[in-house]
Amino acid sequence: MLVYLRLFKESFSFAFNALRNNKLRTFLSLLGVTIGIFSIIAVLAAVDSLDKNIRESLSALDSNTMYLASFSFGPTDVPRWKREQFEEISYNEYKYLKANLNDAEHVAFQLFVRRENIRYESEQVSSINTVVVSNEFTDIQVLEFEKGRFYNESESNAGRPVVVIGSEIAKSLFGDFEPIGKKVRLYGQKFTVIGVVKKEGSGLFGDSNDVSIFLPANYVRKRFGDNNKNFRNIIIIKPEKDADIAGLKAEVVQLMRNRRGLKPDEIDTFFISVISGLQDAIDGIIGTMNLIGWVISGFSLLVGGFGIANIMFVSVKERTNLIGIQKSLGAKNRFILFQFLFEAIILAIVGGIVGLFMVWIGTIIGNNITDDFEFVLSFRNMLLGISISSFIGLISGLIPALSASRLDPVEAIRTGM
């Protein structure tokens, strides 16, 4: 064991000398490994960061939450012309499902409406995300409040002119003043602010709650009617904790078909999308991004591997005489082999560490630039980068090391003289 430790120390010394004495050659040769490791780990770190932030964004929702709509949130085989003929989801269907679904914990109604302007005295915020929902929404997508509350069932059913606003909206309209109880103007009418949603940062799927307002769905229904072509309606269904998801989905389909009087040979005139399906799609996209990153970075690693091999072949040639002397003094072939293998691995690891350092600097810069997206460099990715570097060094140094270990000592001494 002591022999191999000494061997490792000597190999490190040779590698260090190669870096010191042939700076430009070594730099150019290791550049490929550095870029390759940087590319792979940067892609993996970016994908991990995206995955982490997406999952945190979806964490407020149950993965089995269902969305019932006349349009599809994902790919569908139903042609567009046929989808455009589907009847819009109605408020009465929401009440029907809420009354008849057995395994649904909460059922909420939402209207997708255009962006609106909100005003308080001389202050105005334009084109804000307007979330028009029934009171059950906050039971499905948990909201944390900085001040106040969400509207209750009575206010929701009656369509009271009350509004819940995001933290950024509150700051823009009221500054440091108390917003609860203030009257803001929206849709040409005064609304009472009853709640301010806690700041959460920007969202990955559109506007975050910080720049959104929440209104009772029945207020908009009463004001604009149920047949407004500018609105799209959905029903959000949160299953009970231990519910059979497939069974619940089948129950929704059956109830909706019965409600709409669809014949057995007619297709569903609605779509049911499940959050878990979205997560599966995201996992597929992330897997594809990882694969593309590996393929692109693989070319850099290939170039880096050839660079390491070039350094090692030159090193063998420069030390041919020394190899002959070591062999004449009794050094075994495996000693010479390991000596050059260790040197190749150490050189590759140096390139890998530089690549990892660049990624680390990049994550620090990224996190300082934005507070809304967290960049992460996991220990797993760091270990992977070092492992890949070591593997590249092992493969690149194998042939030069074998050629060095098989040199005839007499010929080696004569050649090196």
C-alpha positions as CSV (number, residue, x, y, z in Angstrom):
1,M,0.0,0.0,0.0
2,L,2.8,2.4,0.8
3,V,4.3,1.7,-2.6
4,Y,1.1,2.8,-4.3
5,L,0.8,5.9,-2.1
6,R,4.4,6.8,-3.1
7,L,3.5,6.1,-6.7
8,F,0.5,8.4,-6.5
9,K,2.6,11.1,-5.0
10,E,5.2,10.8,-7.8
11,S,2.4,10.8,-10.4
12,F,1.0,14.0,-8.9
13,S,4.5,15.5,-9.0
14,F,4.9,14.6,-12.7
15,A,1.4,16.0,-13.5
16,F,2.2,19.2,-11.6
17,N,5.4,19.6,-13.5
18,A,3.6,19.0,-16.8
19,L,1.2,21.8,-15.9
20,R,4.1,24.1,-14.8
21,N,6.6,23.4,-17.5
22,N,4.2,23.2,-20.5
23,K,1.6,25.7,-19.5
24,L,0.2,26.5,-23.0
25,R,0.2,22.9,-24.2
26,T,-1.4,21.7,-21.0
27,F,-4.0,24.5,-21.0
28,L,-5.1,23.8,-24.6
29,S,-5.2,20.1,-24.0
30,L,-7.2,20.4,-20.7
31,L,-9.5,23.0,-22.2
32,G,-11.7,20.3,-23.8
33,V,-12.1,18.5,-20.5
34,T,-12.9,21.7,-18.7
35,I,-15.5,22.8,-21.3
36,G,-17.0,19.3,-21.4
37,I,-17.4,19.0,-17.7
38,F,-18.6,22.6,-17.5
39,S,-21.2,21.9,-20.2
40,I,-22.5,18.6,-18.7
41,I,-22.6,19.9,-15.1
42,A,-24.1,23.3,-16.1
43,V,-26.8,21.5,-18.1
44,L,-27.5,19.1,-15.2
45,A,-27.5,21.9,-12.6
46,A,-29.8,24.0,-14.8
47,V,-32.2,21.1,-15.3
48,D,-32.1,20.3,-11.6
49,S,-32.8,23.9,-10.7
50,L,-35.7,24.0,-13.2
51,D,-37.0,20.7,-11.8
52,K,-36.7,21.9,-8.2
53,N,-38.5,25.2,-8.9
54,I,-41.2,23.6,-10.9
55,R,-41.9,21.1,-8.2
56,E,-42.0,23.8,-5.6
57,S,-44.5,25.7,-7.7
58,L,-46.7,22.6,-8.0
59,S,-46.3,21.7,-4.3
60,A,-49.3,23.8,-3.4
61,L,-51.4,21.6,-5.5
62,D,-52.4,17.9,-5.0
63,S,-50.8,15.9,-7.8
64,N,-54.2,14.3,-8.4
65,T,-56.1,17.6,-8.8
66,M,-58.3,17.4,-11.9
67,Y,-59.2,20.2,-14.3
68,L,-62.5,19.8,-16.3
69,A,-62.8,22.1,-19.3
70,S,-64.1,22.3,-22.9
71,F,-60.5,22.6,-24.0
72,S,-57.4,20.4,-23.4
73,F,-54.4,21.4,-21.4
74,G,-52.2,18.9,-23.4
75,P,-52.0,17.1,-26.7
76,T,-55.3,15.6,-27.9
77,D,-56.5,13.5,-30.9
78,V,-59.7,15.5,-31.2
79,P,-59.4,17.9,-34.2
80,R,-59.6,21.6,-33.6
81,W,-62.8,22.2,-35.6
82,K,-64.5,19.6,-33.4
83,R,-63.2,21.0,-30.1
84,E,-64.5,24.5,-31.1
85,Q,-68.0,23.0,-31.2
86,F,-67.9,21.8,-27.6
87,E,-70.2,23.4,-25.1
88,E,-68.5,25.6,-22.6
89,I,-68.4,24.3,-19.0
90,S,-71.2,25.9,-17.0
91,Y,-71.7,27.1,-13.5
92,N,-74.7,24.7,-13.2
93,E,-72.5,21.8,-14.1
94,Y,-70.1,22.9,-11.3
95,K,-73.0,22.8,-8.8
96,Y,-74.2,19.5,-10.2
97,L,-70.8,17.8,-9.8
98,K,-70.3,19.4,-6.4
99,A,-73.6,17.9,-5.2
100,N,-73.1,14.4,-6.8
101,L,-69.4,13.5,-6.7
102,N,-68.7,11.0,-3.9
103,D,-64.9,11.1,-3.6
104,A,-64.2,14.8,-4.2
105,E,-63.0,16.8,-1.2
106,H,-63.4,20.2,-2.9
107,V,-64.9,21.4,-6.2
108,A,-64.2,24.9,-7.4
109,F,-65.4,27.0,-10.4
110,Q,-63.0,29.3,-12.3
111,L,-63.4,31.7,-15.2
112,F,-60.5,32.7,-17.4
113,V,-61.0,36.4,-18.1
114,R,-59.0,39.2,-19.7
115,R,-56.5,41.2,-17.7
116,E,-57.8,44.2,-15.9
117,N,-56.7,47.5,-14.4
118,I,-57.1,48.3,-10.7
119,R,-57.1,51.8,-9.2
120,Y,-56.9,53.3,-5.8
121,E,-57.4,57.1,-5.7
122,S,-54.6,58.3,-8.0
123,E,-52.6,55.1,-8.1
124,Q,-53.3,52.5,-10.8
125,V,-51.8,49.1,-11.8
126,S,-52.6,48.1,-15.4
127,S,-53.0,44.7,-17.1
128,I,-53.0,42.6,-14.0
129,N,-53.7,38.8,-13.8
130,T,-57.3,38.5,-12.7
131,V,-58.2,35.2,-11.0
132,V,-62.0,34.8,-11.0
133,V,-62.9,31.8,-8.8
134,S,-65.3,30.4,-6.3
135,N,-64.4,30.3,-2.6
136,E,-63.2,26.6,-2.7
137,F,-60.2,27.7,-4.7
138,T,-58.2,28.5,-1.6
139,D,-58.9,24.9,-0.3
140,I,-57.4,23.4,-3.5
141,Q,-54.5,25.8,-4.1
142,V,-53.4,26.8,-0.6
143,L,-52.8,30.5,-0.3
144,E,-50.8,32.1,2.6
145,F,-52.0,35.5,3.7
146,E,-49.9,38.5,4.7
147,K,-53.0,40.2,5.9
148,G,-56.7,39.5,5.9
149,R,-58.4,36.5,4.4
150,F,-60.0,34.9,1.4
151,Y,-63.7,35.5,0.7
152,N,-66.1,33.0,2.3
153,E,-68.9,30.9,0.8
154,S,-71.5,33.5,1.5
155,E,-69.6,36.3,-0.2
156,S,-68.7,33.9,-3.1
157,N,-72.3,32.7,-3.7
158,A,-73.7,36.3,-3.5
159,G,-71.0,37.7,-5.8
160,R,-70.0,40.4,-3.3
161,P,-67.6,43.1,-4.6
162,V,-64.7,42.0,-2.5
163,V,-61.1,41.4,-3.7
164,V,-58.0,39.7,-2.5
165,I,-54.8,41.2,-3.9
166,G,-51.2,40.1,-4.3
167,S,-48.3,41.6,-2.3
168,E,-46.9,43.6,-5.3
169,I,-50.3,45.0,-6.1
170,A,-50.7,46.1,-2.5
171,K,-47.3,47.7,-2.5
172,S,-48.0,49.6,-5.8
173,L,-51.4,50.8,-4.7
174,F,-51.0,51.5,-1.0
175,G,-47.3,51.7,-0.3
176,D,-46.8,51.4,3.5
177,F,-50.5,52.1,4.3
178,E,-52.9,49.5,5.5
179,P,-54.8,48.0,2.5
180,I,-57.5,46.0,4.4
181,G,-60.8,47.7,4.2
182,K,-59.8,50.1,1.4
183,K,-62.0,50.6,-1.7
184,V,-60.4,50.0,-5.0
185,R,-62.0,50.5,-8.4
186,L,-62.4,47.6,-10.8
187,Y,-64.8,47.0,-13.6
188,G,-66.1,50.5,-13.0
189,Q,-67.2,49.6,-9.4
190,K,-65.7,49.8,-6.0
191,F,-64.4,46.6,-4.4
192,T,-63.4,46.2,-0.8
193,V,-59.9,44.7,-0.2
194,I,-60.3,41.9,2.3
195,G,-56.9,40.1,2.0
196,V,-53.3,40.4,0.8
197,V,-51.6,37.2,-0.3
198,K,-48.1,36.6,1.1
199,K,-45.2,37.3,-1.3
200,E,-44.0,34.1,-3.0
201,G,-41.8,35.3,-5.9
202,S,-42.4,35.0,-9.7
203,G,-44.2,31.9,-11.0
204,L,-42.9,29.5,-13.6
205,F,-46.3,29.0,-15.2
206,G,-47.3,32.6,-15.8
207,D,-48.0,35.3,-13.3
208,S,-47.5,34.6,-9.7
209,N,-49.9,35.4,-6.9
210,D,-47.8,38.5,-6.1
211,V,-49.2,40.3,-9.2
212,S,-52.7,38.8,-9.2
213,I,-56.1,39.6,-7.8
214,F,-58.8,37.2,-6.8
215,L,-62.5,37.9,-7.3
216,P,-65.7,35.9,-6.6
217,A,-66.8,34.1,-9.8
218,N,-70.4,35.0,-9.2
219,Y,-69.7,38.7,-9.4
220,V,-68.3,38.4,-12.9
221,R,-71.2,36.0,-13.9
222,K,-73.8,38.4,-12.7
223,R,-72.2,41.4,-14.4
224,F,-71.3,39.8,-17.8
225,G,-73.6,36.8,-18.0
226,D,-72.9,33.1,-18.5
227,N,-72.6,33.2,-22.3
228,N,-69.8,35.7,-22.7
229,K,-67.6,34.5,-25.5
230,N,-64.5,36.2,-24.0
231,F,-64.5,33.9,-21.0
232,R,-63.4,30.3,-20.6
233,N,-64.7,28.2,-17.7
234,I,-63.1,25.3,-15.8
235,I,-64.1,23.2,-12.9
236,I,-61.3,22.2,-10.5
237,I,-61.7,19.0,-8.5
238,K,-59.5,17.9,-5.6
239,P,-60.0,14.2,-4.7
240,E,-60.3,13.0,-1.1
241,K,-57.0,11.8,0.4
242,D,-57.5,8.0,-0.2
243,A,-59.8,8.3,-3.3
244,D,-59.5,6.0,-6.3
245,I,-58.3,8.6,-8.8
246,A,-59.2,6.5,-11.9
247,G,-62.6,5.8,-10.4
248,L,-63.3,9.4,-9.6
249,K,-62.3,10.4,-13.1
250,A,-64.6,7.8,-14.5
251,E,-67.4,9.1,-12.2
252,V,-66.8,12.7,-13.5
253,V,-67.0,11.4,-17.1
254,Q,-70.2,9.5,-16.5
255,L,-71.9,12.4,-14.6
256,M,-71.0,14.9,-17.3
257,R,-72.2,12.6,-20.1
258,N,-75.5,12.1,-18.4
259,R,-75.8,15.8,-17.7
260,R,-75.2,16.7,-21.3
261,G,-77.3,13.8,-22.7
262,L,-74.5,12.3,-24.8
263,K,-75.3,9.1,-26.6
264,P,-73.0,6.0,-26.2
265,D,-71.5,6.5,-29.7
266,E,-70.8,10.2,-29.1
267,I,-67.4,11.3,-27.9
268,D,-66.9,13.3,-24.7
269,T,-67.4,17.0,-25.3
270,F,-65.1,18.0,-22.5
271,F,-61.5,17.2,-21.3
272,I,-60.2,16.1,-17.9
273,S,-56.6,17.0,-17.2
274,V,-54.7,15.8,-14.1
275,I,-51.8,17.5,-12.4
276,S,-49.8,14.2,-12.2
277,G,-50.0,14.0,-16.0
278,L,-48.5,17.5,-16.2
279,Q,-45.7,16.3,-13.9
280,D,-45.1,13.3,-16.1
281,A,-44.8,15.5,-19.2
282,I,-42.4,17.8,-17.3
283,D,-40.3,14.8,-16.3
284,G,-40.2,13.8,-20.0
285,I,-39.0,17.2,-21.1
286,I,-36.4,17.3,-18.3
287,G,-35.1,13.9,-19.4
288,T,-34.9,15.1,-23.0
289,M,-33.0,18.2,-21.9
290,N,-30.5,16.0,-19.9
291,L,-30.0,13.7,-22.9
292,I,-29.3,16.7,-25.3
293,G,-26.9,18.1,-22.8
294,W,-25.0,14.8,-22.5
295,V,-24.8,14.5,-26.3
296,I,-23.5,18.0,-26.9
297,S,-21.1,17.9,-24.0
298,G,-19.9,14.5,-25.1
299,F,-18.1,16.0,-28.1
300,S,-16.2,18.4,-25.9
301,L,-15.2,15.5,-23.6
302,L,-14.1,13.5,-26.7
303,V,-11.8,16.4,-27.7
304,G,-10.6,16.7,-24.1
305,G,-9.8,13.0,-24.0
306,F,-7.7,13.3,-27.1
307,G,-5.9,16.3,-25.5
308,I,-5.1,14.2,-22.4
309,A,-3.9,11.4,-24.6
310,N,-1.6,13.8,-26.5
311,I,-0.1,15.1,-23.3
312,M,0.6,11.5,-22.1
313,F,2.2,10.4,-25.4
314,V,4.5,13.4,-25.2
315,S,5.2,12.7,-21.6
316,V,6.1,9.1,-22.4
317,K,8.4,10.2,-25.1
318,E,10.1,12.8,-22.9
319,R,10.6,10.3,-20.1
320,T,11.7,7.3,-22.2
321,N,15.2,7.3,-20.7
322,L,13.8,7.6,-17.1
323,I,11.4,4.7,-17.8
324,G,14.4,2.6,-19.0
325,I,16.3,3.4,-15.8
326,Q,13.4,2.6,-13.6
327,K,12.9,-0.8,-15.3
328,S,16.7,-1.6,-15.1
329,L,16.4,-1.0,-11.3
330,G,13.6,-3.5,-11.0
331,A,10.4,-1.5,-11.6
332,K,7.6,-3.8,-12.7
333,N,5.4,-3.1,-15.7
334,R,2.4,-2.3,-13.6
335,F,4.3,0.3,-11.6
336,I,5.1,2.1,-14.9
337,L,1.5,1.6,-16.0
338,F,-0.1,3.0,-12.9
339,Q,2.4,5.9,-12.8
340,F,1.1,7.2,-16.2
341,L,-2.5,6.3,-15.5
342,F,-2.5,8.2,-12.3
343,E,-0.9,11.2,-14.1
344,A,-3.6,11.1,-16.8
345,I,-6.3,10.9,-14.2
346,I,-4.9,13.8,-12.1
347,L,-4.6,16.0,-15.2
348,A,-8.2,15.2,-16.2
349,I,-9.4,15.9,-12.6
350,V,-7.7,19.3,-12.7
351,G,-9.6,20.1,-15.9
352,G,-12.9,18.8,-14.3
353,I,-12.4,20.9,-11.1
354,V,-11.9,24.0,-13.2
355,G,-15.1,23.2,-15.0
356,L,-17.0,22.6,-11.7
357,F,-15.6,25.9,-10.4
358,M,-17.0,27.7,-13.4
359,V,-20.4,26.2,-12.8
360,W,-20.3,27.1,-9.1
361,I,-19.4,30.7,-10.0
362,G,-22.3,30.7,-12.5
363,T,-24.8,29.6,-9.8
364,I,-23.6,32.3,-7.5
365,I,-24.0,35.0,-10.2
366,G,-27.4,33.6,-11.2
367,N,-28.7,33.6,-7.6
368,N,-27.4,37.2,-7.1
369,I,-29.1,38.4,-10.3
370,T,-32.6,37.0,-9.4
371,D,-34.3,36.2,-6.2
372,D,-37.2,34.4,-8.0
373,F,-35.3,31.4,-9.4
374,E,-32.9,29.4,-7.3
375,F,-29.9,27.9,-9.1
376,V,-28.5,24.8,-7.4
377,L,-25.3,22.8,-7.8
378,S,-25.9,19.6,-5.9
379,F,-23.2,17.4,-4.3
380,R,-24.4,14.6,-6.6
381,N,-23.6,16.6,-9.7
382,M,-20.2,17.6,-8.3
383,L,-19.4,14.0,-7.6
384,L,-20.6,13.1,-11.1
385,G,-18.3,15.7,-12.6
386,I,-15.2,14.4,-10.7
387,S,-16.1,10.8,-11.7
388,I,-16.5,11.7,-15.4
389,S,-13.2,13.5,-15.3
390,S,-11.5,10.5,-13.7
391,F,-13.0,8.2,-16.3
392,I,-11.9,10.4,-19.2
393,G,-8.4,10.5,-17.7
394,L,-8.4,6.7,-17.3
395,I,-9.5,6.0,-20.9
396,S,-7.2,8.7,-22.4
397,G,-4.1,7.6,-20.5
398,L,-4.6,3.8,-20.9
399,I,-2.9,3.4,-24.3
400,P,0.1,5.8,-23.5
401,A,0.5,4.0,-20.2
402,L,0.5,0.6,-21.8
403,S,3.0,1.7,-24.4
404,A,5.3,3.0,-21.6
405,S,5.0,-0.1,-19.5
406,R,5.9,-2.4,-22.4
407,L,9.1,-0.5,-23.3
408,D,12.3,-2.6,-23.3
409,P,14.6,-1.1,-20.7
410,V,17.7,-1.3,-22.8
411,E,16.0,0.2,-25.8
412,A,14.4,2.8,-23.7
413,I,17.8,3.9,-22.2
414,R,19.4,3.9,-25.6
415,T,16.5,5.9,-27.2
416,G,16.5,8.5,-24.4
417,M,20.2,9.2,-24.7
